């Protein structure tokens, strides 16, 4: 065959395209399991960091094994709820994290909302709620850990896909996230979430933190994310508080009768 002919050139190029496509497809399939495992470990690590655990992950020889062990130790339960405040049976809460965006694109009545229950070494319980929203250049997401009162923030973790380094990307820093510890999300028993205040929030304001300097639109995105996502848990939180109050009354009455 004449190597300078159009037929040879087209045939050669076609064969090369097929070979390259096959190699890339094989590589993608081979790496898919690894990528999924890395994503799973990253999510578990973020949940742990929101409750103040798993901090040694980057300093141990086998990070994945360490995070898996810590997750099994401190996350004692998980489930999904709906916006009516009822638990949904048969739903894998962790699996919902793979596409939380999809849940928030559904009508509110169809959303399945994950909750993760943690218990620390002192027996203290916290509840971790995933959040998802939109920043300036793309999605932002995170986890909010609430104390046993369902009101006080124990810790948060935020991340992003493409916010501006040195500006909006600051939401992923420890310094920014530390502001949220001890803040409140409930007022008069209803979720109001937390505001990101431009110019700085007063130290004694339990419902506000400092916005990101120079990252106004990212700050707005995080504020909206917290408000929109946490509000979906409003009915569930009120039910938990109501059930707890009722249980406390029953316990008190029982003790008085004795």
C-alpha positions in Angstrom: 0.0 0.0 0.0 1.2 3.5 -0.9 1.9 5.2 2.5 1.5 8.5 0.8 -2.0 7.8 -0.4 -5.1 9.3 1.1 -6.5 5.8 1.8 -3.5 4.8 3.8 -3.5 8.0 5.8 -7.2 7.7 6.6 -6.9 4.0 7.6 -3.9 4.6 9.7 -5.5 7.6 11.5 -8.7 5.6 12.1 -6.8 2.6 13.6 -4.8 4.9 15.9 -8.0 6.6 17.1 -9.6 3.3 17.9 -6.5 2.1 19.7 -6.2 5.3 21.8 -9.9 5.3 22.6 -9.6 1.7 23.7 -6.6 2.5 26.0 -8.3 5.5 27.5 -11.5 3.5 28.1 -9.6 0.7 29.8 -7.7 3.2 31.9 -10.9 5.0 32.9 -12.6 1.7 33.9 -9.5 0.5 35.8 -9.3 3.7 37.8 -13.0 4.1 38.4 -13.0 1.9 41.5 -10.0 3.8 43.0 -11.7 7.2 42.3 -14.9 6.1 43.9 -13.0 4.8 47.0 -11.1 8.1 47.2 -14.3 10.1 47.0 -15.9 7.9 49.7 -12.9 8.3 52.0 -12.9 12.1 51.4 -16.6 12.3 52.4 -16.0 10.3 55.6 -13.0 12.5 56.4 -15.0 15.6 56.1 -17.8 14.3 58.3 -15.2 13.4 60.9 -13.5 16.8 60.7 -16.9 18.5 61.3 -17.1 16.8 64.7 -13.4 17.5 65.5 -12.2 14.0 64.8 -9.8 12.4 62.3 -7.3 15.1 62.5 -4.3 12.7 62.2 -5.4 11.5 58.8 -2.7 13.3 56.9 0.1 12.1 59.3 -0.5 8.4 59.2 0.9 5.9 56.7 -2.5 4.6 55.6 -4.9 7.5 55.4 -7.8 5.5 54.1 -7.6 2.8 56.7 -7.3 5.4 59.5 -10.4 7.3 58.3 -12.4 4.1 57.9 -11.5 3.1 61.4 -12.4 6.5 62.9 -15.6 6.7 61.0 -16.8 3.3 62.3 -15.8 4.4 65.8 -17.5 7.8 65.9 -20.4 7.7 63.5 -22.9 5.5 65.3 -25.9 5.9 63.1 -27.2 7.5 59.9 -30.6 7.9 58.2 -32.5 10.0 55.8 -35.5 12.3 56.6 -38.0 14.2 54.5 -39.0 17.9 54.8 -42.1 16.8 56.8 -39.7 15.7 59.6 -40.2 11.9 59.2 -37.5 9.3 58.8 -37.4 7.5 55.5 -37.0 3.7 55.8 -34.6 1.8 53.6 -32.5 4.7 52.4 -28.7 4.7 52.6 -27.8 8.1 53.9 -24.2 7.9 52.9 -25.1 7.0 49.3 -27.1 10.2 49.1 -23.9 12.2 49.4 -22.8 11.1 45.9 -25.2 13.5 44.4 -26.6 15.8 47.0 -27.2 18.4 44.2 -29.8 16.1 42.7 -31.8 16.0 46.0 -32.0 19.8 46.0 -33.1 20.0 42.4 -36.1 17.9 43.3 -39.3 19.4 44.7 -39.0 19.8 48.4 -41.6 17.1 49.1 -39.4 14.5 47.3 -36.1 15.3 48.9 -34.2 12.7 50.9 -32.1 14.4 53.5 -29.2 12.6 55.2 -28.4 12.8 58.9 -25.3 11.3 60.5 -25.1 10.7 64.3 -21.8 10.8 66.1 -20.8 10.0 69.6 -17.4 11.0 71.0 -15.3 9.4 73.7 -17.1 11.2 76.4 -20.5 9.9 75.2 -21.6 13.2 73.8 -23.8 13.0 70.8 -23.7 15.3 67.7 -25.7 15.4 64.5 -24.0 16.1 61.1 -26.0 17.6 58.3 -24.6 17.8 54.8 -25.2 21.1 52.9 -24.9 22.0 49.2 -25.1 25.2 47.3 -23.6 27.5 44.6 -20.7 29.9 45.0 -19.4 32.4 42.5 -17.8 30.0 40.0 -19.4 26.7 40.9 -20.8 24.4 43.6 -20.0 24.8 47.3 -20.7 22.1 49.8 -20.0 21.1 53.4 -21.1 19.5 56.7 -22.6 21.2 59.7 -22.3 19.4 63.1 -24.9 20.3 65.7 -24.8 19.6 69.4 -27.4 17.5 71.2 -29.6 20.6 71.5 -29.9 20.6 67.6 -29.1 24.4 67.9 -25.4 24.9 68.8 -22.8 24.4 66.0 -20.1 22.0 67.0 -18.1 22.5 63.8 -18.3 22.9 60.1 -16.4 21.9 57.0 -16.8 23.7 53.7 -15.3 23.0 50.3 -15.7 24.3 46.7 -15.0 23.4 43.1 -13.6 26.6 41.7 -13.8 29.6 44.0 -11.1 32.3 43.6 -7.8 31.5 45.5 -7.2 34.0 48.3 -10.8 35.2 48.1 -13.8 32.9 47.9 -11.6 29.8 48.3 -11.1 30.9 51.9 -14.3 29.1 52.9 -12.2 25.9 52.9 -9.7 27.2 55.5 -9.7 26.3 59.1 -9.6 29.9 60.2 -12.9 30.7 58.4 -14.6 27.6 59.5 -13.6 28.1 63.2 -15.9 31.1 63.4 -19.0 28.9 63.3 -18.2 26.9 66.4 -20.7 27.9 69.1 -23.0 29.7 66.8 -26.8 29.0 66.8 -29.2 28.0 64.0 -32.5 28.2 65.9 -34.5 31.3 67.0 -37.8 30.6 68.9 -37.5 27.0 67.9 -37.3 27.6 64.1 -34.2 27.4 61.8 -32.8 30.8 60.9 -29.3 29.5 60.1 -26.2 31.8 60.2 -25.5 35.0 58.3 -22.2 35.9 56.7 -21.9 39.6 57.5 -19.8 41.8 55.3 -17.5 44.1 57.3 -17.5 41.7 60.2 -20.1 40.3 62.6 -20.3 41.4 66.3 -18.6 38.9 68.6 -21.7 38.5 70.7 -24.0 37.8 67.7 -24.9 34.1 67.9 -26.4 34.1 64.4 -23.6 35.7 62.3 -19.9 35.3 61.3 -17.5 37.4 59.3 -18.0 37.1 55.6 -15.0 36.3 53.4 -13.1 39.5 52.7 -13.2 40.2 48.9 -15.4 37.2 48.4 -18.9 38.7 48.6 -20.6 36.4 46.1 -19.1 33.3 47.6 -20.2 34.5 51.1 -23.7 35.0 49.8 -23.6 31.5 48.3 -22.5 30.0 51.6 -25.2 31.9 53.5 -27.9 30.9 51.1 -26.6 27.3 51.3 -26.9 27.2 55.1 -30.3 28.8 55.1 -31.8 26.7 52.3 -30.4 23.3 53.4 -30.8 23.6 57.2 -34.4 24.9 56.7 -35.3 21.6 55.1 -34.6 20.0 58.4 -36.7 22.4 60.3 -39.7 20.1 60.8 -37.4 17.2 61.8 -35.5 19.3 64.3 -38.7 20.6 65.9 -39.9 17.0 66.2 -36.7 15.9 67.9 -37.0 18.8 70.4 -40.6 18.1 71.0 -40.0 14.4 71.6 -37.2 15.3 73.9 -39.3 17.7 75.9 -42.1 15.2 76.2 -39.6 12.5 77.4 -38.2 14.9 80.0 -41.7 15.7 81.3 -42.5 12.0 81.5 -39.2 11.3 83.3 -39.8 14.1 85.7 -43.3 12.9 86.5 -42.1 9.4 87.0 -39.4 10.5 89.4 -41.9 12.7 91.3 -44.4 9.8 91.6 -41.6 7.7 93.2 
